[in-house]
């Protein structure tokens, strides 16, 4: 599948661009003496609250993902099996 290599390459380059941009912004903020703790304090949050929100979001989303998968995966599988053959 030739399109998969191109898609993987685009995904990887996008990930690297985000990493480089994050590094540059982090360096700029650090040079201005801005720390993650200051930003969280200004927002009225603690690291423990952030972890709690992520945990609560994960525990909310996981059952919904499983429930949706129980419907969408069999439908996708039937459509995949019944589609006309390709000229690969």
PDB file of N, CA, C and O in Angstrom, chain B, residues numbered from 101:
ATOM      1  N   UNK B 101       0.849  -1.178   0.000  1.00  0.00           N
ATOM      2  CA  UNK B 101       0.000   0.000   0.000  1.00  0.00           C
ATOM      3  C   UNK B 101       0.896   1.243   0.000  1.00  0.00           C
ATOM      4  O   UNK B 101       1.414   1.614   1.053  1.00  0.00           O
ATOM      5  N   UNK B 102       1.092   1.895  -1.146  1.00  0.00           N
ATOM      6  CA  UNK B 102       2.022   3.019  -1.221  1.00  0.00           C
ATOM      7  C   UNK B 102       1.562   4.244  -0.445  1.00  0.00           C
ATOM      8  O   UNK B 102       2.401   5.019   0.014  1.00  0.00           O
ATOM      9  N   UNK B 103       0.280   4.440  -0.284  1.00  0.00           N
ATOM     10  CA  UNK B 103      -0.216   5.597   0.449  1.00  0.00           C
ATOM     11  C   UNK B 103       0.090   5.542   1.934  1.00  0.00           C
ATOM     12  O   UNK B 103       0.171   6.582   2.588  1.00  0.00           O
ATOM     13  N   UNK B 104       0.260   4.346   2.475  1.00  0.00           N
ATOM     14  CA  UNK B 104       0.523   4.197   3.900  1.00  0.00           C
ATOM     15  C   UNK B 104       1.882   4.770   4.270  1.00  0.00           C
ATOM     16  O   UNK B 104       2.032   5.380   5.329  1.00  0.00           O
ATOM     17  N   UNK B 105       2.883   4.577   3.395  1.00  0.00           N
ATOM     18  CA  UNK B 105       4.204   5.126   3.675  1.00  0.00           C
ATOM     19  C   UNK B 105       4.177   6.643   3.698  1.00  0.00           C
ATOM     20  O   UNK B 105       4.794   7.262   4.564  1.00  0.00           O
ATOM     21  N   UNK B 106       3.471   7.243   2.760  1.00  0.00           N
ATOM     22  CA  UNK B 106       3.375   8.696   2.711  1.00  0.00           C
ATOM     23  C   UNK B 106       2.628   9.232   3.930  1.00  0.00           C
ATOM     24  O   UNK B 106       3.004  10.258   4.496  1.00  0.00           O
ATOM     25  N   UNK B 107       1.574   8.536   4.327  1.00  0.00           N
ATOM     26  CA  UNK B 107       0.807   8.977   5.494  1.00  0.00           C
ATOM     27  C   UNK B 107       1.649   8.865   6.765  1.00  0.00           C
ATOM     28  O   UNK B 107       1.618   9.758   7.612  1.00  0.00           O
ATOM     29  N   UNK B 108       2.395   7.777   6.898  1.00  0.00           N
ATOM     30  CA  UNK B 108       3.264   7.607   8.054  1.00  0.00           C
ATOM     31  C   UNK B 108       4.332   8.684   8.082  1.00  0.00           C
ATOM     32  O   UNK B 108       4.638   9.230   9.141  1.00  0.00           O
ATOM     33  N   UNK B 109       4.897   8.991   6.930  1.00  0.00           N
ATOM     34  CA  UNK B 109       5.915  10.033   6.845  1.00  0.00           C
ATOM     35  C   UNK B 109       5.345  11.388   7.252  1.00  0.00           C
ATOM     36  O   UNK B 109       5.978  12.127   8.006  1.00  0.00           O
ATOM     37  N   UNK B 110       4.150  11.719   6.756  1.00  0.00           N
ATOM     38  CA  UNK B 110       3.516  12.995   7.125  1.00  0.00           C
ATOM     39  C   UNK B 110       3.228  13.062   8.613  1.00  0.00           C
ATOM     40  O   UNK B 110       3.433  14.096   9.248  1.00  0.00           O
ATOM     41  N   UNK B 111       2.750  11.955   9.166  1.00  0.00           N
ATOM     42  CA  UNK B 111       2.465  11.920  10.599  1.00  0.00           C
ATOM     43  C   UNK B 111       3.742  12.117  11.409  1.00  0.00           C
ATOM     44  O   UNK B 111       3.748  12.861  12.389  1.00  0.00           O
ATOM     45  N   UNK B 112       4.819  11.454  11.003  1.00  0.00           N
ATOM     46  CA  UNK B 112       6.094  11.571  11.701  1.00  0.00           C
ATOM     47  C   UNK B 112       6.657  12.981  11.594  1.00  0.00           C
ATOM     48  O   UNK B 112       7.133  13.531  12.587  1.00  0.00           O
ATOM     49  N   UNK B 113       6.610  13.574  10.403  1.00  0.00           N
ATOM     50  CA  UNK B 113       7.128  14.935  10.254  1.00  0.00           C
ATOM     51  C   UNK B 113       6.287  15.938  11.038  1.00  0.00           C
ATOM     52  O   UNK B 113       6.830  16.894  11.593  1.00  0.00           O
ATOM     53  N   UNK B 114       4.984  15.738  11.091  1.00  0.00           N
ATOM     54  CA  UNK B 114       4.136  16.612  11.897  1.00  0.00           C
ATOM     55  C   UNK B 114       4.494  16.496  13.370  1.00  0.00           C
ATOM     56  O   UNK B 114       4.566  17.503  14.074  1.00  0.00           O
ATOM     57  N   UNK B 115       4.718  15.278  13.837  1.00  0.00           N
ATOM     58  CA  UNK B 115       5.097  15.053  15.228  1.00  0.00           C
ATOM     59  C   UNK B 115       6.426  15.745  15.537  1.00  0.00           C
ATOM     60  O   UNK B 115       6.569  16.366  16.590  1.00  0.00           O
ATOM     61  N   UNK B 116       7.393  15.641  14.631  1.00  0.00           N
ATOM     62  CA  UNK B 116       8.694  16.287  14.840  1.00  0.00           C
ATOM     63  C   UNK B 116       8.542  17.806  14.842  1.00  0.00           C
ATOM     64  O   UNK B 116       9.180  18.484  15.648  1.00  0.00           O
ATOM     65  N   UNK B 117       7.712  18.350  13.959  1.00  0.00           N
ATOM     66  CA  UNK B 117       7.478  19.800  13.934  1.00  0.00           C
ATOM     67  C   UNK B 117       6.872  20.283  15.250  1.00  0.00           C
ATOM     68  O   UNK B 117       7.255  21.334  15.764  1.00  0.00           O
ATOM     69  N   UNK B 118       5.930  19.521  15.791  1.00  0.00           N
ATOM     70  CA  UNK B 118       5.319  19.895  17.066  1.00  0.00           C
ATOM     71  C   UNK B 118       6.362  19.852  18.185  1.00  0.00           C
ATOM     72  O   UNK B 118       6.387  20.731  19.046  1.00  0.00           O
ATOM     73  N   UNK B 119       7.225  18.826  18.173  1.00  0.00           N
ATOM     74  CA  UNK B 119       8.282  18.732  19.177  1.00  0.00           C
ATOM     75  C   UNK B 119       9.236  19.923  19.102  1.00  0.00           C
ATOM     76  O   UNK B 119       9.589  20.502  20.129  1.00  0.00           O
ATOM     77  N   UNK B 120       9.652  20.288  17.889  1.00  0.00           N
ATOM     78  CA  UNK B 120      10.576  21.410  17.719  1.00  0.00           C
ATOM     79  C   UNK B 120       9.906  22.716  18.144  1.00  0.00           C
ATOM     80  O   UNK B 120      10.522  23.529  18.833  1.00  0.00           O
ATOM     81  N   UNK B 121       8.654  22.925  17.742  1.00  0.00           N
ATOM     82  CA  UNK B 121       7.939  24.140  18.135  1.00  0.00           C
ATOM     83  C   UNK B 121       7.788  24.201  19.652  1.00  0.00           C
ATOM     84  O   UNK B 121       7.953  25.268  20.243  1.00  0.00           O
ATOM     85  N   UNK B 122       7.481  23.090  20.279  1.00  0.00           N
ATOM     86  CA  UNK B 122       7.346  23.056  21.739  1.00  0.00           C
ATOM     87  C   UNK B 122       8.673  23.376  22.414  1.00  0.00           C
ATOM     88  O   UNK B 122       8.707  24.095  23.413  1.00  0.00           O
ATOM     89  N   UNK B 123       9.752  22.850  21.877  1.00  0.00           N
ATOM     90  CA  UNK B 123      11.073  23.134  22.429  1.00  0.00           C
ATOM     91  C   UNK B 123      11.391  24.617  22.325  1.00  0.00           C
ATOM     92  O   UNK B 123      11.869  25.217  23.287  1.00  0.00           O
ATOM     93  N   UNK B 124      11.129  25.214  21.165  1.00  0.00           N
ATOM     94  CA  UNK B 124      11.420  26.637  20.975  1.00  0.00           C
ATOM     95  C   UNK B 124      10.579  27.517  21.904  1.00  0.00           C
ATOM     96  O   UNK B 124      11.086  28.472  22.492  1.00  0.00           O
ATOM     97  N   UNK B 125       9.301  27.190  22.030  1.00  0.00           N
ATOM     98  CA  UNK B 125       8.439  27.963  22.932  1.00  0.00           C
ATOM     99  C   UNK B 125       8.892  27.774  24.375  1.00  0.00           C
ATOM    100  O   UNK B 125       8.896  28.728  25.153  1.00  0.00           O
ATOM    101  N   UNK B 126       9.276  26.550  24.739  1.00  0.00           N
ATOM    102  CA  UNK B 126       9.775  26.299  26.089  1.00  0.00           C
ATOM    103  C   UNK B 126      11.031  27.085  26.393  1.00  0.00           C
ATOM    104  O   UNK B 126      11.173  27.629  27.489  1.00  0.00           O
ATOM    105  N   UNK B 127      11.947  27.154  25.435  1.00  0.00           N
ATOM    106  CA  UNK B 127      13.177  27.931  25.620  1.00  0.00           C
ATOM    107  C   UNK B 127      12.842  29.412  25.769  1.00  0.00           C
ATOM    108  O   UNK B 127      13.403  30.089  26.630  1.00  0.00           O
ATOM    109  N   UNK B 128      11.934  29.920  24.940  1.00  0.00           N
ATOM    110  CA  UNK B 128      11.553  31.328  25.017  1.00  0.00           C
ATOM    111  C   UNK B 128      10.911  31.649  26.369  1.00  0.00           C
ATOM    112  O   UNK B 128      11.238  32.659  26.991  1.00  0.00           O
ATOM    113  N   UNK B 129      10.001  30.791  26.816  1.00  0.00           N
ATOM    114  CA  UNK B 129       9.360  31.035  28.116  1.00  0.00           C
ATOM    115  C   UNK B 129      10.369  30.926  29.253  1.00  0.00           C
ATOM    116  O   UNK B 129      10.315  31.700  30.209  1.00  0.00           O
ATOM    117  N   UNK B 130      11.272  29.987  29.155  1.00  0.00           N
ATOM    118  CA  UNK B 130      12.296  29.829  30.178  1.00  0.00           C
ATOM    119  C   UNK B 130      13.199  31.059  30.242  1.00  0.00           C
ATOM    120  O   UNK B 130      13.595  31.483  31.328  1.00  0.00           O
ATOM    121  N   UNK B 131      13.524  31.629  29.087  1.00  0.00           N
ATOM    122  CA  UNK B 131      14.363  32.828  29.073  1.00  0.00           C
ATOM    123  C   UNK B 131      13.636  34.020  29.689  1.00  0.00           C
ATOM    124  O   UNK B 131      14.271  34.973  30.141  1.00  0.00           O
ATOM    125  N   UNK B 132      12.323  33.968  29.707  1.00  0.00           N
ATOM    126  CA  UNK B 132      11.528  35.016  30.363  1.00  0.00           C
ATOM    127  C   UNK B 132      11.232  34.674  31.819  1.00  0.00           C
ATOM    128  O   UNK B 132      10.444  35.358  32.473  1.00  0.00           O
ATOM    129  N   UNK B 133      11.865  33.613  32.328  1.00  0.00           N
ATOM    130  CA  UNK B 133      11.699  33.139  33.708  1.00  0.00           C
ATOM    131  C   UNK B 133      10.265  32.726  34.018  1.00  0.00           C
ATOM    132  O   UNK B 133       9.776  32.932  35.130  1.00  0.00           O
ATOM    133  N   UNK B 134       9.602  32.149  33.037  1.00  0.00           N
ATOM    134  CA  UNK B 134       8.242  31.638  33.239  1.00  0.00           C
ATOM    135  C   UNK B 134       8.339  30.133  33.415  1.00  0.00           C
ATOM    136  O   UNK B 134       8.933  29.438  32.591  1.00  0.00           O
ATOM    137  N   UNK B 135       7.753  29.638  34.491  1.00  0.00           N
ATOM    138  CA  UNK B 135       7.822  28.205  34.793  1.00  0.00           C
ATOM    139  C   UNK B 135       6.437  27.578  34.675  1.00  0.00           C
ATOM    140  O   UNK B 135       5.428  28.281  34.740  1.00  0.00           O
ATOM    141  N   UNK B 136       6.385  26.260  34.502  1.00  0.00           N
ATOM    142  CA  UNK B 136       5.084  25.585  34.463  1.00  0.00           C
ATOM    143  C   UNK B 136       4.292  25.795  35.761  1.00  0.00           C
ATOM    144  O   UNK B 136       3.067  25.917  35.739  1.00  0.00           O
ATOM    145  N   UNK B 137       5.007  25.834  36.881  1.00  0.00           N
ATOM    146  CA  UNK B 137       4.328  26.045  38.167  1.00  0.00           C
ATOM    147  C   UNK B 137       3.636  27.406  38.208  1.00  0.00           C
ATOM    148  O   UNK B 137       2.532  27.526  38.739  1.00  0.00           O
ATOM    149  N   UNK B 138       4.288  28.439  37.645  1.00  0.00           N
ATOM    150  CA  UNK B 138       3.685  29.771  37.608  1.00  0.00           C
ATOM    151  C   UNK B 138       2.425  29.780  36.749  1.00  0.00           C
ATOM    152  O   UNK B 138       1.413  30.374  37.120  1.00  0.00           O
ATOM    153  N   UNK B 139       2.498  29.124  35.614  1.00  0.00           N
ATOM    154  CA  UNK B 139       1.341  29.097  34.714  1.00  0.00           C
ATOM    155  C   UNK B 139       0.174  28.377  35.387  1.00  0.00           C
ATOM    156  O   UNK B 139      -0.961  28.850  35.332  1.00  0.00           O
ATOM    157  N   UNK B 140       0.450  27.236  36.020  1.00  0.00           N
ATOM    158  CA  UNK B 140      -0.609  26.512  36.715  1.00  0.00           C
ATOM    159  C   UNK B 140      -1.177  27.348  37.860  1.00  0.00           C
ATOM    160  O   UNK B 140      -2.389  27.371  38.074  1.00  0.00           O
ATOM    161  N   UNK B 141      -0.300  28.034  38.593  1.00  0.00           N
ATOM    162  CA  UNK B 141      -0.761  28.874  39.714  1.00  0.00           C
ATOM    163  C   UNK B 141      -1.657  30.005  39.204  1.00  0.00           C
ATOM    164  O   UNK B 141      -2.679  30.320  39.813  1.00  0.00           O
ATOM    165  N   UNK B 142      -1.265  30.607  38.085  1.00  0.00           N
ATOM    166  CA  UNK B 142      -2.080  31.682  37.500  1.00  0.00           C
ATOM    167  C   UNK B 142      -3.443  31.166  37.043  1.00  0.00           C
ATOM    168  O   UNK B 142      -4.433  31.896  37.071  1.00  0.00           O
ATOM    169  N   UNK B 143      -3.485  29.912  36.626  1.00  0.00           N
ATOM    170  CA  UNK B 143      -4.750  29.313  36.208  1.00  0.00           C
ATOM    171  C   UNK B 143      -5.555  28.772  37.388  1.00  0.00           C
ATOM    172  O   UNK B 143      -6.704  28.361  37.223  1.00  0.00           O
ATOM    173  N   UNK B 144      -4.958  28.773  38.570  1.00  0.00           N
ATOM    174  CA  UNK B 144      -5.638  28.267  39.757  1.00  0.00           C
ATOM    175  C   UNK B 144      -5.668  26.753  39.820  1.00  0.00           C
ATOM    176  O   UNK B 144      -6.597  26.166  40.374  1.00  0.00           O
ATOM    177  N   UNK B 145      -4.656  26.124  39.254  1.00  0.00           N
ATOM    178  CA  UNK B 145      -4.604  24.664  39.218  1.00  0.00           C
ATOM    179  C   UNK B 145      -3.335  24.157  39.895  1.00  0.00           C
ATOM    180  O   UNK B 145      -2.350  24.883  40.037  1.00  0.00           O
ATOM    181  N   UNK B 146      -3.386  22.903  40.306  1.00  0.00           N
ATOM    182  CA  UNK B 146      -2.208  22.226  40.828  1.00  0.00           C
ATOM    183  C   UNK B 146      -1.910  21.031  39.926  1.00  0.00           C
ATOM    184  O   UNK B 146      -2.788  20.575  39.193  1.00  0.00           O
ATOM    185  N   UNK B 147      -0.682  20.522  39.973  1.00  0.00           N
ATOM    186  CA  UNK B 147      -0.389  19.326  39.174  1.00  0.00           C
ATOM    187  C   UNK B 147      -1.296  18.148  39.539  1.00  0.00           C
ATOM    188  O   UNK B 147      -1.660  17.350  38.675  1.00  0.00           O
ATOM    189  N   UNK B 148      -1.656  18.043  40.800  1.00  0.00           N
ATOM    190  CA  UNK B 148      -2.542  16.964  41.226  1.00  0.00           C
ATOM    191  C   UNK B 148      -3.917  17.097  40.594  1.00  0.00           C
ATOM    192  O   UNK B 148      -4.531  16.095  40.226  1.00  0.00           O
ATOM    193  N   UNK B 149      -4.410  18.332  40.465  1.00  0.00           N
ATOM    194  CA  UNK B 149      -5.704  18.549  39.821  1.00  0.00           C
ATOM    195  C   UNK B 149      -5.649  18.175  38.342  1.00  0.00           C
ATOM    196  O   UNK B 149      -6.595  17.594  37.810  1.00  0.00           O
ATOM    197  N   UNK B 150      -4.545  18.507  37.680  1.00  0.00           N
ATOM    198  CA  UNK B 150      -4.392  18.169  36.270  1.00  0.00           C
ATOM    199  C   UNK B 150      -4.442  16.646  36.095  1.00  0.00           C
ATOM    200  O   UNK B 150      -5.140  16.140  35.217  1.00  0.00           O
ATOM    201  N   UNK B 151      -3.697  15.923  36.936  1.00  0.00           N
ATOM    202  CA  UNK B 151      -3.705  14.464  36.878  1.00  0.00           C
ATOM    203  C   UNK B 151      -5.104  13.927  37.152  1.00  0.00           C
ATOM    204  O   UNK B 151      -5.547  12.979  36.503  1.00  0.00           O
ATOM    205  N   UNK B 152      -5.795  14.528  38.107  1.00  0.00           N
ATOM    206  CA  UNK B 152      -7.161  14.103  38.434  1.00  0.00           C
ATOM    207  C   UNK B 152      -8.101  14.319  37.251  1.00  0.00           C
ATOM    208  O   UNK B 152      -8.924  13.455  36.951  1.00  0.00           O
ATOM    209  N   UNK B 153      -7.988  15.468  36.577  1.00  0.00           N
ATOM    210  CA  UNK B 153      -8.843  15.747  35.416  1.00  0.00           C
ATOM    211  C   UNK B 153      -8.557  14.758  34.281  1.00  0.00           C
ATOM    212  O   UNK B 153      -9.483  14.275  33.630  1.00  0.00           O
ATOM    213  N   UNK B 154      -7.287  14.461  34.047  1.00  0.00           N
ATOM    214  CA  UNK B 154      -6.930  13.504  33.004  1.00  0.00           C
ATOM    215  C   UNK B 154      -7.482  12.124  33.350  1.00  0.00           C
ATOM    216  O   UNK B 154      -8.027  11.428  32.493  1.00  0.00           O
ATOM    217  N   UNK B 155      -7.334  11.740  34.616  1.00  0.00           N
ATOM    218  CA  UNK B 155      -7.823  10.445  35.075  1.00  0.00           C
ATOM    219  C   UNK B 155      -9.347  10.343  34.927  1.00  0.00           C
ATOM    220  O   UNK B 155      -9.867   9.338  34.442  1.00  0.00           O
ATOM    221  N   UNK B 156     -10.046  11.390  35.348  1.00  0.00           N
ATOM    222  CA  UNK B 156     -11.508  11.402  35.231  1.00  0.00           C
ATOM    223  C   UNK B 156     -11.934  11.365  33.775  1.00  0.00           C
ATOM    224  O   UNK B 156     -12.893  10.675  33.429  1.00  0.00           O
ATOM    225  N   UNK B 157     -11.232  12.102  32.910  1.00  0.00           N
ATOM    226  CA  UNK B 157     -11.563  12.099  31.487  1.00  0.00           C
ATOM    227  C   UNK B 157     -11.343  10.731  30.863  1.00  0.00           C
ATOM    228  O   UNK B 157     -12.148  10.279  30.048  1.00  0.00           O
ATOM    229  N   UNK B 158     -10.250  10.068  31.243  1.00  0.00           N
ATOM    230  CA  UNK B 158      -9.965   8.735  30.734  1.00  0.00           C
ATOM    231  C   UNK B 158     -11.043   7.753  31.175  1.00  0.00           C
ATOM    232  O   UNK B 158     -11.533   6.957  30.374  1.00  0.00           O
ATOM    233  N   UNK B 159     -11.409   7.814  32.455  1.00  0.00           N
ATOM    234  CA  UNK B 159     -12.420   6.888  32.971  1.00  0.00           C
ATOM    235  C   UNK B 159     -13.812   7.178  32.401  1.00  0.00           C
ATOM    236  O   UNK B 159     -14.653   6.281  32.341  1.00  0.00           O
ATOM    237  N   UNK B 160     -14.056   8.409  31.987  1.00  0.00           N
ATOM    238  CA  UNK B 160     -15.318   8.724  31.326  1.00  0.00           C
ATOM    239  C   UNK B 160     -15.292   8.221  29.877  1.00  0.00           C
ATOM    240  O   UNK B 160     -16.272   7.647  29.402  1.00  0.00           O
ATOM    241  N   UNK B 161     -14.172   8.435  29.177  1.00  0.00           N
ATOM    242  CA  UNK B 161     -14.114   8.147  27.744  1.00  0.00           C
ATOM    243  C   UNK B 161     -14.005   6.659  27.441  1.00  0.00           C
ATOM    244  O   UNK B 161     -14.586   6.197  26.460  1.00  0.00           O
ATOM    245  N   UNK B 162     -13.284   5.902  28.247  1.00  0.00           N
ATOM    246  CA  UNK B 162     -13.031   4.500  27.935  1.00  0.00           C
ATOM    247  C   UNK B 162     -14.307   3.677  27.746  1.00  0.00           C
ATOM    248  O   UNK B 162     -14.401   2.955  26.753  1.00  0.00           O
ATOM    249  N   UNK B 163     -15.298   3.747  28.649  1.00  0.00           N
ATOM    250  CA  UNK B 163     -16.521   2.970  28.411  1.00  0.00           C
ATOM    251  C   UNK B 163     -17.259   3.394  27.137  1.00  0.00           C
ATOM    252  O   UNK B 163     -17.857   2.561  26.457  1.00  0.00           O
ATOM    253  N   UNK B 164     -17.215   4.693  26.818  1.00  0.00           N
ATOM    254  CA  UNK B 164     -17.874   5.167  25.607  1.00  0.00           C
ATOM    255  C   UNK B 164     -17.161   4.667  24.356  1.00  0.00           C
ATOM    256  O   UNK B 164     -17.806   4.328  23.364  1.00  0.00           O
ATOM    257  N   UNK B 165     -15.838   4.620  24.402  1.00  0.00           N
ATOM    258  CA  UNK B 165     -15.075   4.105  23.260  1.00  0.00           C
ATOM    259  C   UNK B 165     -15.372   2.620  23.056  1.00  0.00           C
ATOM    260  O   UNK B 165     -15.562   2.169  21.926  1.00  0.00           O
ATOM    261  N   UNK B 166     -15.411   1.871  24.141  1.00  0.00           N
ATOM    262  CA  UNK B 166     -15.703   0.435  24.040  1.00  0.00           C
ATOM    263  C   UNK B 166     -17.115   0.219  23.501  1.00  0.00           C
ATOM    264  O   UNK B 166     -17.321  -0.622  22.627  1.00  0.00           O
ATOM    265  N   UNK B 167     -18.075   0.961  24.010  1.00  0.00           N
ATOM    266  CA  UNK B 167     -19.454   0.831  23.548  1.00  0.00           C
ATOM    267  C   UNK B 167     -19.573   1.169  22.064  1.00  0.00           C
ATOM    268  O   UNK B 167     -20.228   0.447  21.311  1.00  0.00           O
ATOM    269  N   UNK B 168     -18.944   2.259  21.648  1.00  0.00           N
ATOM    270  CA  UNK B 168     -18.977   2.624  20.234  1.00  0.00           C
ATOM    271  C   UNK B 168     -18.285   1.604  19.369  1.00  0.00           C
ATOM    272  O   UNK B 168     -18.727   1.328  18.254  1.00  0.00           O
ATOM    273  N   UNK B 169     -17.193   1.036  19.874  1.00  0.00           N
ATOM    274  CA  UNK B 169     -16.469   0.014  19.123  1.00  0.00           C
ATOM    275  C   UNK B 169     -17.280  -1.253  18.931  1.00  0.00           C
ATOM    276  O   UNK B 169     -17.148  -1.935  17.915  1.00  0.00           O
ATOM    277  N   UNK B 170     -18.120  -1.567  19.909  1.00  0.00           N
ATOM    278  CA  UNK B 170     -18.966  -2.753  19.786  1.00  0.00           C
ATOM    279  C   UNK B 170     -19.962  -2.624  18.637  1.00  0.00           C
ATOM    280  O   UNK B 170     -20.459  -3.627  18.123  1.00  0.00           O
ATOM    281  N   UNK B 171     -20.248  -1.401  18.241  1.00  0.00           N
ATOM    282  CA  UNK B 171     -21.162  -1.172  17.119  1.00  0.00           C
ATOM    283  C   UNK B 171     -20.382  -0.937  15.820  1.00  0.00           C
ATOM    284  O   UNK B 171     -20.687  -1.541  14.791  1.00  0.00           O
ATOM    285  N   UNK B 172     -19.378  -0.058  15.872  1.00  0.00           N
ATOM    286  CA  UNK B 172     -18.719   0.343  14.628  1.00  0.00           C
ATOM    287  C   UNK B 172     -17.783  -0.712  14.057  1.00  0.00           C
ATOM    288  O   UNK B 172     -17.699  -0.852  12.837  1.00  0.00           O
ATOM    289  N   UNK B 173     -17.084  -1.453  14.894  1.00  0.00           N
ATOM    290  CA  UNK B 173     -16.141  -2.451  14.373  1.00  0.00           C
ATOM    291  C   UNK B 173     -16.851  -3.558  13.588  1.00  0.00           C
ATOM    292  O   UNK B 173     -16.398  -3.889  12.493  1.00  0.00           O
ATOM    293  N   UNK B 174     -17.939  -4.143  14.093  1.00  0.00           N
ATOM    294  CA  UNK B 174     -18.625  -5.155  13.266  1.00  0.00           C
ATOM    295  C   UNK B 174     -19.184  -4.586  11.965  1.00  0.00           C
ATOM    296  O   UNK B 174     -19.144  -5.256  10.933  1.00  0.00           O
ATOM    297  N   UNK B 175     -19.704  -3.362  11.999  1.00  0.00           N
ATOM    298  CA  UNK B 175     -20.211  -2.749  10.762  1.00  0.00           C
ATOM    299  C   UNK B 175     -19.071  -2.561   9.771  1.00  0.00           C
ATOM    300  O   UNK B 175     -19.214  -2.884   8.592  1.00  0.00           O
ATOM    301  N   UNK B 176     -17.938  -2.042  10.242  1.00  0.00           N
ATOM    302  CA  UNK B 176     -16.778  -1.856   9.368  1.00  0.00           C
ATOM    303  C   UNK B 176     -16.315  -3.201   8.812  1.00  0.00           C
ATOM    304  O   UNK B 176     -15.994  -3.303   7.627  1.00  0.00           O
ATOM    305  N   UNK B 177     -16.278  -4.224   9.649  1.00  0.00           N
ATOM    306  CA  UNK B 177     -15.819  -5.543   9.214  1.00  0.00           C
ATOM    307  C   UNK B 177     -16.715  -6.104   8.109  1.00  0.00           C
ATOM    308  O   UNK B 177     -16.210  -6.640   7.122  1.00  0.00           O
ATOM    309  N   UNK B 178     -18.032  -5.989   8.258  1.00  0.00           N
ATOM    310  CA  UNK B 178     -18.959  -6.469   7.232  1.00  0.00           C
ATOM    311  C   UNK B 178     -18.764  -5.677   5.939  1.00  0.00           C
ATOM    312  O   UNK B 178     -18.736  -6.257   4.854  1.00  0.00           O
ATOM    313  N   UNK B 179     -18.629  -4.360   6.052  1.00  0.00           N
ATOM    314  CA  UNK B 179     -18.423  -3.543   4.852  1.00  0.00           C
ATOM    315  C   UNK B 179     -17.104  -3.894   4.175  1.00  0.00           C
ATOM    316  O   UNK B 179     -17.032  -3.912   2.946  1.00  0.00           O
ATOM    317  N   UNK B 180     -16.065  -4.171   4.950  1.00  0.00           N
ATOM    318  CA  UNK B 180     -14.754  -4.531   4.403  1.00  0.00           C
ATOM    319  C   UNK B 180     -14.818  -5.877   3.675  1.00  0.00           C
ATOM    320  O   UNK B 180     -14.238  -6.040   2.601  1.00  0.00           O
ATOM    321  N   UNK B 181     -15.515  -6.821   4.262  1.00  0.00           N
ATOM    322  CA  UNK B 181     -15.632  -8.140   3.652  1.00  0.00           C
ATOM    323  C   UNK B 181     -16.469  -8.093   2.377  1.00  0.00           C
ATOM    324  O   UNK B 181     -16.158  -8.792   1.413  1.00  0.00           O
ATOM    325  N   UNK B 182     -17.511  -7.289   2.356  1.00  0.00           N
ATOM    326  CA  UNK B 182     -18.438  -7.264   1.226  1.00  0.00           C
ATOM    327  C   UNK B 182     -18.067  -6.286   0.117  1.00  0.00           C
ATOM    328  O   UNK B 182     -18.751  -6.237  -0.906  1.00  0.00           O
ATOM    329  N   UNK B 183     -17.018  -5.518   0.290  1.00  0.00           N
ATOM    330  CA  UNK B 183     -16.665  -4.546  -0.755  1.00  0.00           C
ATOM    331  C   UNK B 183     -16.138  -5.255  -1.984  1.00  0.00           C
ATOM    332  O   UNK B 183     -15.583  -6.350  -1.890  1.00  0.00           O
ATOM    333  N   UNK B 184     -16.312  -4.629  -3.138  1.00  0.00           N
ATOM    334  CA  UNK B 184     -15.824  -5.267  -4.365  1.00  0.00           C
ATOM    335  C   UNK B 184     -14.297  -5.359  -4.359  1.00  0.00           C
ATOM    336  O   UNK B 184     -13.626  -4.518  -3.761  1.00  0.00           O
ATOM    337  N   UNK B 185     -13.754  -6.371  -5.019  1.00  0.00           N
ATOM    338  CA  UNK B 185     -12.295  -6.532  -5.043  1.00  0.00           C
ATOM    339  C   UNK B 185     -11.631  -5.367  -5.786  1.00  0.00           C
ATOM    340  O   UNK B 185     -12.188  -4.803  -6.728  1.00  0.00           O
ATOM    341  N   UNK B 186     -10.434  -5.033  -5.332  1.00  0.00           N
ATOM    342  CA  UNK B 186      -9.654  -3.952  -5.972  1.00  0.00           C
ATOM    343  C   UNK B 186      -8.717  -4.544  -7.001  1.00  0.00           C
ATOM    344  O   UNK B 186      -8.411  -5.736  -6.982  1.00  0.00           O
ATOM    345  N   UNK B 187      -8.276  -3.702  -7.883  1.00  0.00           N
ATOM    346  CA  UNK B 187      -7.311  -4.140  -8.893  1.00  0.00           C
ATOM    347  C   UNK B 187      -5.877  -3.883  -8.445  1.00  0.00           C
ATOM    348  O   UNK B 187      -5.111  -3.281  -9.197  1.00  0.00           O
ATOM    349  N   UNK B 188      -5.489  -4.316  -7.253  1.00  0.00           N
ATOM    350  CA  UNK B 188      -4.128  -4.062  -6.724  1.00  0.00           C
ATOM    351  C   UNK B 188      -3.111  -4.826  -7.453  1.00  0.00           C
ATOM    352  O   UNK B 188      -1.924  -4.730  -7.139  1.00  0.00           O
TER     353      UNK B 188
END
